[in-house]
Amino acid sequence: MDVVDSALAANLAGIGAHHHHMTLSASVAANSSVIDPSIGMQTTDPEDMDPKKTCIFCQKTFSHPGSLGRHLDLKRGTRLHPSDAVDELRGDVKRRGDIVEIKARRARRAKEYNARDEVKERAKLRRKEKDRSQRARDEAKINFLNRLGAPMLPPHPSFPYMVLYFLPPPQWPHDPPTQETYNQLTLFLDPSMHLGDDRFNDWSSKAKVAYDNWLQWPKSKRIEVWNRELRSAAESALGASLTLYDLGRRDEWLMDEEKRISELDSLL
């Protein structure tokens, strides 16, 4: 066992001198004798081993030095991995527990990297491209909104138009508006529900006048006016060029418009 002990000690001394790089000691190579497997050292050709990735106790090879370190930490104290020997190997390993030090180290590296001229130039180009993309995206949204109509309530609106203007589509009647529709409209326009906005006082009054006039019309005229106002409301909402198809594919439209603007901007 003297040969075994001296070989192991020589290995550990060589490893510590090279900053825990697990090199096989010269004494092991010189003796080239069989070492007791119970200690975990076995004869092998040093030229075939990567000391940074091979365990000197069990000869297991890993794909990364960090994996070898985790292996030694996990196996520490087992029969083939004596605690004292593993501790000596791992004693000067830098642990990843100091968050402040890690951040400082990363900041130094980042500062050095970003100080390079080629890195600065790439960053400048990325910022320029990002700004161009953002401008194109914003302009595409504005262009789409500009295609939408800008409905306005006329000075003397009809009762059907006020229904279409203020109530959401689920509350639009299938047939010309009735008393029930008027009740829904007055509930929405109730000034007490919109304190501080005097417009609702005016709109509520206009709704009453429009509904009174509505009641005086014959059924045939109500149907005619209702159909006409439905068309008028749709035209006011969609504008001159927008279609329901455009609304349905608005995300795709915005992407196409953004691409068009970006390509045009790149030519300027």
C-alpha positions in Angstrom: 0.0 0.0 0.0 3.1 2.3 0.2 3.2 2.5 -3.6 -0.6 3.3 -3.6 -0.3 6.0 -1.0 2.7 7.7 -2.7 1.1 7.6 -6.1 -2.1 9.1 -4.8 -0.2 11.8 -2.9 1.9 12.7 -6.0 -1.3 13.0 -8.1 -3.0 15.3 -5.6 0.2 17.5 -5.3 0.4 17.8 -9.1 -3.3 18.8 -9.3 -3.1 21.5 -6.6 0.0 23.0 -8.3 -1.9 23.4 -11.6 -5.1 24.9 -10.1 -7.1 21.8 -9.7 -6.6 20.6 -13.3 -6.7 16.9 -12.8 -3.4 15.8 -14.4 -2.0 12.4 -13.7 1.2 12.7 -11.7 4.6 11.7 -13.1 5.0 9.2 -10.3 2.0 7.2 -11.5 3.2 7.2 -15.1 6.7 6.2 -13.9 5.7 3.4 -11.7 3.0 2.1 -14.2 2.0 -0.4 -11.5 -1.5 -1.6 -10.8 -3.1 0.4 -8.1 -5.7 -1.0 -5.8 -9.2 -0.6 -7.3 -10.7 -0.1 -3.9 -9.1 3.4 -3.9 -10.4 4.1 -7.3 -7.1 4.6 -9.2 -6.5 2.2 -12.1 -3.7 2.0 -14.6 -4.4 3.9 -17.8 -2.4 5.7 -20.4 -2.2 9.4 -19.5 -2.2 10.4 -23.1 -5.6 9.0 -23.6 -7.2 11.0 -20.7 -8.4 14.6 -20.6 -7.5 15.6 -17.1 -10.1 18.3 -17.1 -12.9 15.8 -17.8 -11.8 12.5 -16.4 -12.2 11.4 -12.8 -8.8 10.3 -11.4 -10.6 8.0 -8.9 -13.0 6.0 -11.1 -11.7 6.9 -14.6 -15.1 8.1 -15.7 -15.0 10.7 -18.5 -17.5 13.6 -18.8 -18.4 15.9 -21.6 -17.7 19.1 -19.6 -15.4 20.0 -16.7 -18.4 21.3 -14.8 -20.0 17.8 -15.0 -16.8 16.3 -13.6 -17.0 18.7 -10.7 -20.6 17.8 -9.9 -19.6 14.2 -10.1 -16.9 14.6 -7.5 -19.2 16.6 -5.2 -21.9 13.9 -5.5 -19.6 10.9 -5.0 -17.5 12.5 -2.2 -17.2 10.0 0.7 -17.9 6.9 -1.3 -15.5 4.0 -1.4 -13.9 5.0 -4.7 -14.0 8.8 -3.8 -12.4 9.4 -0.4 -13.6 12.6 1.2 -10.2 14.0 2.0 -8.9 13.4 -1.5 -12.0 15.0 -3.1 -11.8 17.9 -0.7 -8.2 18.6 -1.7 -9.1 18.5 -5.3 -12.2 20.7 -4.9 -10.8 23.0 -2.3 -9.8 25.9 -4.6 -12.8 25.6 -7.0 -14.7 28.9 -7.4 -18.3 28.4 -6.3 -21.2 30.0 -8.0 -22.9 31.4 -4.9 -21.8 35.0 -4.7 -24.4 36.8 -6.7 -22.8 40.2 -6.3 -19.5 38.9 -7.6 -21.1 37.1 -10.5 -23.0 40.3 -11.5 -19.8 42.4 -11.2 -17.9 39.9 -13.3 -20.5 39.8 -16.0 -20.7 43.6 -16.0 -17.0 43.9 -16.5 -17.1 41.4 -19.3 -20.0 43.2 -20.9 -18.3 46.5 -20.6 -15.2 45.2 -22.3 -17.2 43.5 -25.0 -19.4 46.5 -25.8 -16.4 48.8 -25.9 -15.2 47.1 -29.2 -15.7 49.2 -32.3 -17.3 46.3 -34.3 -19.8 45.7 -31.4 -20.7 49.4 -31.2 -21.3 49.4 -34.9 -23.6 46.3 -34.8 -25.5 47.9 -31.8 -25.9 51.1 -33.8 -27.3 49.2 -36.8 -29.7 47.2 -34.5 -31.0 50.4 -32.9 -31.5 52.0 -36.3 -33.4 48.9 -37.5 -35.5 48.7 -34.3 -36.4 52.4 -34.6 -37.4 52.0 -38.3 -39.6 48.9 -37.4 -41.3 50.8 -34.6 -42.0 53.8 -36.9 -43.4 51.5 -39.5 -45.6 49.7 -36.9 -47.0 53.0 -35.6 -47.6 54.4 -39.0 -49.4 51.2 -40.1 -51.8 51.5 -37.1 -52.5 55.1 -37.9 -53.1 54.3 -41.6 -55.6 51.6 -40.6 -57.4 53.9 -38.1 -57.6 56.6 -40.8 -59.4 54.1 -43.1 -62.1 53.7 -40.5 -65.0 56.1 -40.7 -65.6 58.9 -38.2 -69.4 58.7 -37.4 -71.0 61.9 -36.1 -74.4 62.5 -34.8 -76.2 65.0 -37.0 -77.9 68.1 -35.4 -81.4 66.5 -35.8 -80.9 62.7 -35.9 -83.6 60.3 -36.6 -84.6 57.8 -33.9 -83.2 54.8 -35.8 -79.9 56.6 -36.3 -79.6 57.3 -32.6 -80.3 53.7 -31.9 -77.5 52.6 -34.2 -75.2 55.3 -33.0 -75.4 54.7 -29.2 -76.4 51.1 -28.8 -74.2 48.1 -29.4 -75.2 45.7 -32.3 -76.6 43.0 -30.0 -79.2 45.5 -28.9 -80.2 46.5 -32.5 -83.7 45.1 -33.3 -84.2 42.9 -36.3 -87.3 45.0 -37.3 -87.8 48.8 -37.0 -87.2 50.0 -33.4 -90.0 49.8 -30.9 -90.9 51.1 -27.4 -88.5 48.5 -25.9 -85.6 49.8 -28.0 -86.4 53.4 -26.9 -86.3 52.2 -23.3 -82.8 50.8 -23.8 -81.7 54.0 -25.5 -83.0 56.3 -22.7 -81.3 54.0 -20.1 -78.0 54.4 -21.9 -78.5 58.2 -22.3 -79.6 58.8 -18.7 -77.8 62.0 -17.6 -77.6 60.7 -14.1 -75.4 57.9 -15.3 -73.0 60.4 -16.9 -72.5 63.2 -14.4 -70.2 65.9 -15.5 -70.9 65.4 -19.2 -73.6 67.8 -20.4 -73.8 66.2 -23.8 -76.0 63.5 -22.4 -78.6 66.0 -21.4 -78.8 67.2 -25.0 -78.7 63.7 -26.4 -81.5 62.5 -24.1 -83.7 65.4 -25.2 -83.0 64.7 -28.9 -83.9 61.0 -28.4 -87.3 61.9 -27.0 -88.0 64.3 -29.9 -86.9 61.7 -32.4 -88.9 59.0 -30.9 -92.1 61.1 -30.8 -91.6 61.9 -34.5 -91.0 58.2 -35.1 -94.3 57.2 -33.6 -96.1 59.5 -36.1 -94.8 57.7 -39.2 -96.6 54.8 -40.8 -95.1 51.4 -40.7 -94.0 51.5 -44.3 -92.0 54.6 -43.8 -90.5 53.2 -40.6 -89.2 50.2 -42.5 -87.8 52.4 -45.2 -86.0 54.8 -42.8 -84.7 51.9 -40.7 -83.1 50.2 -43.7 -81.7 53.5 -44.9 -80.2 54.3 -41.6 -78.7 50.8 -41.3 -76.8 51.5 -44.5 -75.8 55.0 -43.4 -74.4 53.7 -40.1 -72.4 51.0 -41.8 -70.9 53.5 -44.3 -70.1 56.0 -41.5 -68.3 53.3 -39.5 -66.3 51.6 -42.4 -65.4 54.8 -44.2 -64.9 55.0 -48.0 -62.5 52.1 -48.5 -62.6 49.8 -45.5 -64.5 46.5 -45.8 -65.7 43.9 -43.2 -63.1 41.7 -44.8 -60.4 44.2 -43.9 -61.6 44.3 -40.4 -61.5 40.6 -40.1 -57.9 40.4 -41.3 -56.7 43.5 -39.6 -53.7 41.8 -38.1 -52.6 40.6 -41.5 -53.3 43.9 -43.0 -51.2 45.7 -40.4 -48.3 43.3 -41.0 -48.4 43.9 -44.8 -48.7 47.6 -44.3 -45.8 47.7 -41.9 -43.6 45.7 -44.3 -44.6 48.1 -47.2 -43.6 51.1 -45.1 -40.3 49.6 -43.9 -39.3 48.7 -47.5 -40.2 52.2 -48.6 -38.3 53.7 -45.7 -35.2 51.7 -46.5 -35.1 53.2 -50.0 -35.0 56.7 -48.7 
